[in-house]
Amino acid sequence: MEEQNQINQKIRQRIINQSVAILCDGNNIERSIHAISNNKNAMIDFDAVIPKLLNGRGLNRLLYFREGTSISAKFAERLHENYYGSVIPCHKSADIPLTIKATQLASKVDTIIIMSGDSDYVDLVSYMKGEGVRVEIAALKKTTSKALIDEADYFHEIVKEDWFVYKAPSKYVKRV
C-alpha cells in the first residue's frame, strides 16, 4: 500500500496539468457492481471515484453512456451539477458511441479514462495510445478483461468503497 502511495505521488507530480476525459460505459459498470455486490440497487459513487481517478488532474469531460431510455433525470442532473457531466442514451450498447466520442476527444485531452472492463475496448485503447493519448481503465478487477488491463497505460480498481446501495423511499410513511 505504501508503495502504491509513492507511485501515486510521483504520478501526481508529473501529470497534474493534464486534461482528462472520463467516459463511462454505465451498463458495464452497473452490471459489474450488481454481480459483485449481489444487489441490483448498488450504484457507483461518483463523489468517491472521480477524485481518485483524477488524482489532482483537471476534468475536461465526464460522459456516462447508458443503454436504453430509462435514465434517471435526477442522476443526469446530479452529474451535470457536480461535474458538468452528461448522460448519453445509447440505442444498443455503449461500445460504438463511446468509441466515437473517444476518437473525437483525442485531440482535446491528454488522458481518457474508460470506466469499463469490457474487452471490446482493447482495440480502442490501442488506437488511442497510438494517437498519443494516455488511456486508463477504471473498473472492478474481477469483471475486467485481462487484455484490457494489459493494453491500458494504467488500471484503477473500483472497490467496494466506490459504490453504495440505493435505498428507495418507502411508499407508505408510518405516521405517529
N, C-alpha and C positions, 0 to 999 in steps of 0.2 A: 504494500500500500504506500509506503514512504517513497519507494522508487517511482511509482506512478505519479505521486505528487510532484516529485522533482522533474519528471518528464513534462508534466502539465505546466509547471513554472517556466521551463525552457521554451515550450511552445508559446506560452502567453507572451514571453519577452520578444519572440521573433515575429509573431504574426498578429500583434494587437491591432494593427491598422488595416487588417483585411476586411473586405466586404463579403458578407455571407448571405446566401440564399438557402432557405430550408424548404425542401419540397417533401411533403408527407403523403405517402400512399395510405390514406386513412383506413381503408378496408383491411389492408395487410397488417397494420399496427393494431387495429382493433381486434381482429381475429387472433393475432398472436397473444395479446393481453388476455383475451377471453379464455384461450386454451390454457395458458399458464396459470391464471388465477382461478379457473373453473367458475367464473362468474361473468355472465353476459352484461352486467351493469358496471364492470370495470372500465375505466377510461383513462387515457393518457393525461397526465397533469402537466400542461404546457408551462405553468409557472415554475415547476421544478426542473423540467427538461431543458427548456430554451437557454436559461443562463449557463447550464452545464455545457451545452453544445457550443454556445458562442465563446465561452471561456475568455471574455473580455473583447472579443471582436465585434464589429458592427453588423447589425441585422439589416440587410438590404430588402429582402422579401421573405414572407412566410406564406406558403401556398399549401392548402390542405385539399387534396384531391379525394373525392368521395363518390363512389358508385351509387347511382340511384338519385331519387329526388327527395327522399325523406330526410333532409338535413335540418337539424335544429337551428332555427333562426337565432335563438339565444346563444348557441355555440358560435355561430358565424359572427354575431355582433361582438361577442367577447374577444374572439381572435382579432377582429378589426380594431376594437378599442385598445386592447393591451399591446398588440404587436403590428398594427396596420396590416394584419393578415387577411387573406381571402380564402373562402371555401369555394372550390370549383367542382360542380357536379359533373360526373362523367357518365356517358351513355352505358358503357360496359365497365371494363376495368380501368384503373388509373394509369396503366403502363404507357399507353401511347400518348395521352395528354401530358403526363409528367415528363416523358422523354422529349416531346416537342418543346415544352416550356424550358427544360434544362438547356437544350441547344440554343434557344432564343436568349437565355440569360448568360450564356458562356462568356460573352464579351463584356458583360456589365458587372461581373463579380469575380472575386478571387477564389472563392470556395463555394461549392454546392454540397449541402448535406442532404442526403436522401434518407428519409425515415421509412425504411422498408427492409425486409430481409429476403425479398423475392429475387431469385436467381435471374429473372427476366431482365434485371438491370445491369448485369455483368457487362454486356456489350456497350451500354450507355456509359458506364464508368470508364471503361477502356477508351472509348471515343473522347470523352470529356478530358481525360488525362492527356491524351494526345494533342488536345487543343490548348493545353497549358493551364487547365483549371484543376485546382485541388479538389478531390472528391472524397467525402467522408460518408460513412454509413452509420445510421443510428437505428438500432433495432434490438429485439430480445435475442440474445445469443442462441438460445435453444431452438429458435424457429428461423434462424438466418442461414442462408446458403453459405457454405464454407468458401465456395468460389467467389462469392460477392465480397466476403471479408478479405480474402486474399488479394483481390483486384483493387480494393479501395486504398486510399492513402492512409486512412485512419478509421478505426471502428469504435463507436461509442456504444457501450452496452446499456440498454434500457433495463433497469432493475425494478424490483417491487416498489421502491420508494418513489418511482417516477409515474405511478398511476394511483388512482383512487377508485373506490366503489361508490357509484352514484346511488343515492337513496331517494327514490321518488317520493314526493309528498303524498301522504295518505289522503284518500278521497274523503274519508269521514273523520272529522275532527271531534274528539270527545269533549263535550262541554261539561264543565263542573258547575 
